[in-house]
Amino acid sequence: MSAEGQTLAGESLFARYASFVKLPHTLFALPFALLGVLAASLEAGVRWQTVAVVVVAFSAARWVAMGFNRIVDRGFDARNPRTQGRELPRGRLTLRQAWGSVLVAGTLFLAAAWFLNPLCFYLSPVALGWIMLYSLSKRFTWWPHLWLGLSLAIAPVGGYLAVTGRWSEPWWVLVAVTVAVATWVAGFDIFYALPDEGFDRDAGLRSAVVRLGQARSILLAKVLHGVTIPALALFGWGAGFGAWYVAGVVAAAGILAWEHQLVRPGDLSRLDTAFFTMNGVMSLTVFVFALVDRLVGG
């Protein structure tokens, strides 16, 4: 792994592309896409082919989002000491290769959505537009973290729609999981922005950290994660999950609490542990407990 984390060592084209989009980072939110599939399975049958296509669609959409972000931010990345080693600033990938991969991934996402059902296909261009516009959000809003949160919150909603082809009943079930994932992602993205406070301010980029400073930004992340847990619980109750799911939410609350012990104002030495490790564990924990609940509940 490279110093930045979530990248792969080596000079093969695969390693360079995987590092370009931080492919291991896919594990952060993929469990929530599958959580939407699990919730839908309480109402409709699920084929393995559908699950496979959901994984492909999510991975392709995330590739588009990350790749487009790297393309439009390549000038900033070349100036930021933390990001100067990325593939485009270093010339490990050409701009044509970067754009080519984004176009292929976008086409694959649209094809996967078409394969799933008409509703997913009709909504797929909207989803692509939203996640790509996030890459420009730091130019015009102080709250790009919420934009990113809503981008990844598409995952559980998409997983549910992929199976059912319609919105949830009651309607607030998918709203609850949207709020849960959006606040979870926004909170940890604030952590991610902490080391770039000085650079972002000098470059004219916006973020909660630039607007609020470290201490108040960390407090905001705590508030956001304080919303995540009850929203997850509400989603589980509305979707029909049981005791195992509740246990998973309790475990997730413990993980988030531990994560906040790792990051303090003026001390970002353990930020990589908080951001990369604990968030991946948290999302996977919720999914695994939901899966056990679904299997045991039958």
C-alpha positions in Angstrom: 0.0 0.0 0.0 1.2 3.5 -0.7 1.6 6.3 1.9 -1.7 7.8 1.0 -3.6 4.6 1.8 -6.3 2.7 -0.2 -4.0 2.4 -3.2 -2.0 -0.5 -4.6 1.7 -0.8 -5.1 3.2 -1.8 -8.4 3.5 -0.4 -11.9 1.0 -2.7 -13.7 -1.8 -1.0 -15.5 -4.3 -2.6 -13.1 -2.4 -1.3 -10.1 -2.3 2.2 -11.5 -6.0 2.2 -12.3 -6.9 0.7 -8.9 -4.9 3.4 -7.2 -6.4 6.1 -9.5 -9.9 5.4 -8.2 -8.8 3.9 -4.8 -10.5 0.7 -5.6 -10.3 -0.8 -2.1 -12.4 2.2 -0.9 -15.3 0.5 -2.7 -15.6 -1.7 0.4 -16.7 1.3 2.4 -20.1 1.8 0.9 -20.8 -1.4 -1.1 -22.2 -3.1 2.1 -24.9 -0.4 2.2 -25.9 -1.1 -1.4 -26.2 -4.7 -0.4 -28.2 -3.7 2.7 -30.8 -2.2 0.3 -30.9 -5.5 -1.5 -31.4 -7.3 1.9 -34.2 -5.0 2.9 -35.9 -5.5 -0.5 -35.6 -9.3 -0.1 -38.1 -9.0 2.8 -40.7 -8.1 0.2 -39.6 -9.8 -3.0 -37.4 -12.6 -4.2 -33.8 -11.9 -5.1 -31.8 -13.6 -7.8 -28.1 -14.0 -7.6 -27.9 -12.3 -11.0 -29.5 -9.2 -9.5 -27.0 -9.1 -6.7 -24.1 -9.4 -9.1 -25.4 -6.6 -11.3 -25.9 -4.4 -8.3 -22.3 -4.9 -7.4 -21.2 -4.1 -10.9 -23.4 -1.0 -11.1 -22.2 0.3 -7.7 -18.5 -0.3 -8.6 -18.9 1.3 -12.0 -20.7 4.4 -10.6 -18.0 4.8 -8.0 -15.3 4.5 -10.6 -17.0 7.3 -12.5 -17.2 9.5 -9.4 -13.6 8.9 -8.3 -12.2 9.1 -11.8 -14.0 12.3 -12.7 -12.9 13.8 -9.4 -9.2 13.0 -10.1 -9.5 14.5 -13.6 -11.1 17.8 -12.6 -8.9 18.2 -9.5 -5.6 17.2 -11.1 -4.3 20.8 -11.0 -5.0 21.0 -7.2 -3.6 17.6 -6.6 -0.3 18.6 -8.3 0.0 21.5 -5.8 -1.1 19.7 -2.7 1.8 17.8 -1.0 -0.5 15.2 0.3 -1.8 14.3 -3.2 1.2 15.0 -5.5 1.9 11.3 -5.8 -1.5 10.5 -7.4 -1.5 9.0 -10.9 -2.3 12.0 -13.0 0.1 14.5 -11.3 2.9 11.9 -11.5 2.1 10.9 -15.1 1.4 7.3 -14.2 -1.8 7.6 -16.2 -2.4 9.9 -19.1 -5.5 12.2 -19.2 -6.7 10.1 -22.2 -6.5 6.9 -20.1 -8.3 8.5 -17.2 -11.1 9.8 -19.4 -11.3 6.5 -21.2 -11.8 4.6 -18.0 -14.5 7.0 -16.8 -16.4 6.7 -20.1 -16.2 2.9 -20.0 -17.4 2.8 -16.4 -20.2 5.2 -17.1 -21.4 3.0 -20.0 -21.2 -0.1 -17.9 -23.3 1.6 -15.1 -26.0 2.6 -17.6 -26.0 -0.9 -19.1 -26.3 -2.5 -15.6 -29.2 -0.2 -14.7 -30.9 -1.1 -18.0 -30.5 -4.8 -17.1 -32.1 -4.3 -13.7 -35.4 -2.6 -14.5 -36.9 0.4 -16.2 -37.0 2.6 -13.1 -33.3 2.1 -12.4 -32.4 2.9 -16.0 -34.5 6.1 -16.0 -32.8 7.3 -12.8 -29.3 6.2 -13.8 -28.4 9.5 -15.7 -29.6 11.5 -12.7 -27.4 9.5 -10.4 -24.4 9.8 -12.6 -24.9 13.6 -12.9 -25.2 14.0 -9.2 -22.1 12.0 -8.3 -20.0 13.8 -10.9 -21.1 17.2 -9.8 -19.8 16.5 -6.4 -16.3 16.9 -7.8 -17.0 20.5 -8.4 -18.9 21.2 -5.2 -15.9 22.5 -3.3 -15.8 25.4 -5.7 -19.2 26.7 -4.6 -20.4 25.3 -1.3 -19.0 24.9 2.2 -20.8 21.6 2.6 -19.4 19.2 -0.1 -19.3 16.5 2.6 -23.1 16.4 2.6 -23.1 16.3 -1.2 -20.8 13.3 -1.1 -23.0 11.7 1.6 -26.0 12.0 -0.6 -24.0 10.6 -3.5 -23.2 7.4 -1.6 -26.7 7.3 -0.1 -27.8 6.4 -3.6 -26.3 3.0 -3.0 -28.8 1.5 -0.6 -31.7 3.1 -2.4 -30.5 1.7 -5.7 -30.0 -1.7 -4.2 -33.6 -1.7 -3.0 -35.0 -0.4 -6.3 -33.0 -2.9 -8.2 -35.0 -5.7 -6.6 -38.4 -4.2 -6.2 -38.6 -1.7 -9.1 -40.5 0.8 -6.9 -40.1 3.0 -3.8 -40.5 1.6 -0.4 -43.8 1.3 1.6 -43.9 3.0 3.9 -42.1 5.8 2.0 -39.9 6.9 4.9 -37.9 3.6 5.0 -35.7 4.6 2.1 -35.6 8.1 3.4 -34.2 6.8 6.7 -31.4 4.8 5.1 -30.6 7.8 2.9 -30.2 10.0 6.0 -28.2 7.3 7.7 -25.7 6.8 4.9 -25.5 10.5 4.1 -24.7 11.5 7.6 -22.2 8.7 8.1 -20.3 9.6 4.9 -20.4 13.3 5.6 -19.0 12.8 9.0 -16.0 10.8 7.9 -15.5 13.0 4.9 -15.0 15.9 7.3 -12.3 13.9 9.0 -10.7 13.3 5.6 -10.7 17.1 4.9 -8.9 18.0 8.2 -5.3 17.6 6.9 -6.1 19.8 3.9 -7.5 22.8 5.8 -4.5 25.1 5.0 -4.2 24.0 1.4 -7.9 24.3 0.7 -8.0 27.8 2.2 -5.0 29.0 0.2 -6.4 27.5 -3.0 -9.8 29.0 -2.5 -11.6 25.7 -2.1 -14.5 25.3 0.4 -15.2 22.8 3.1 -16.7 22.7 6.5 -13.1 22.5 7.9 -12.2 25.8 6.1 -15.4 27.4 7.3 -15.5 26.1 10.9 -11.9 25.1 11.8 -10.8 21.8 13.2 -12.5 21.8 16.6 -16.0 22.8 15.4 -15.7 20.5 12.3 -15.0 17.5 14.5 -18.0 18.5 16.6 -20.1 18.6 13.5 -18.9 15.2 12.5 -20.0 13.9 16.0 -23.4 15.5 15.4 -23.8 13.9 12.0 -22.8 10.5 13.3 -25.2 11.0 16.2 -27.9 11.1 13.5 -26.6 8.1 11.7 -27.4 5.5 14.4 -31.0 6.4 15.1 -31.6 6.7 11.3 -30.1 3.2 10.8 -32.4 1.9 13.6 -35.4 3.5 12.1 -34.6 2.0 8.7 -34.3 -1.5 10.2 -37.5 -1.2 12.1 -39.4 0.0 9.0 -37.9 -2.6 6.7 -38.7 -5.4 9.1 -35.3 -6.5 10.4 -35.1 -8.0 13.9 -32.8 -8.4 16.9 -29.7 -9.3 15.0 -29.9 -6.1 13.0 -30.4 -4.2 16.2 -27.2 -5.8 17.5 -25.4 -4.7 14.4 -26.5 -1.1 14.9 -25.4 -1.2 18.5 -22.0 -2.5 17.3 -21.8 0.3 14.7 -22.5 2.9 17.3 -19.6 1.5 19.3 -17.3 1.6 16.3 -18.3 5.2 15.5 -17.7 6.2 19.2 -14.2 4.6 19.0 -13.5 6.4 15.7 -14.1 9.7 17.4 -11.7 8.8 20.1 -9.0 8.5 17.5 -9.3 12.1 16.1 -8.9 15.1 18.2 -8.3 18.8 17.4 -4.6 19.3 16.9 -3.9 15.6 16.8 -4.5 13.9 13.4 -1.8 11.2 13.9 -4.3 8.4 14.0 -6.6 9.8 11.2 -5.7 7.0 8.7 -6.9 4.4 11.3 -10.1 6.2 11.8 -10.9 6.9 8.2 -9.7 3.9 6.3 -10.0 1.0 8.8 -12.9 1.9 11.2 -15.3 3.1 8.5 -14.8 0.0 6.5 -15.4 -2.1 9.6 -18.5 -0.1 10.5 -20.3 -0.5 7.2 -19.4 -4.2 6.9 -20.6 -4.8 10.5 -24.1 -3.4 9.8 -24.4 -5.5 6.6 -23.2 -8.8 8.2 -25.6 -8.5 11.1 -28.4 -7.6 8.7 -27.5 -10.7 6.6 -27.5 -12.9 9.7 -30.9 -11.4 10.7 -32.3 -12.1 7.3 -31.0 -15.7 7.2 -32.1 -16.5 10.8 -35.4 -14.8 10.3 -35.8 -16.8 7.1 
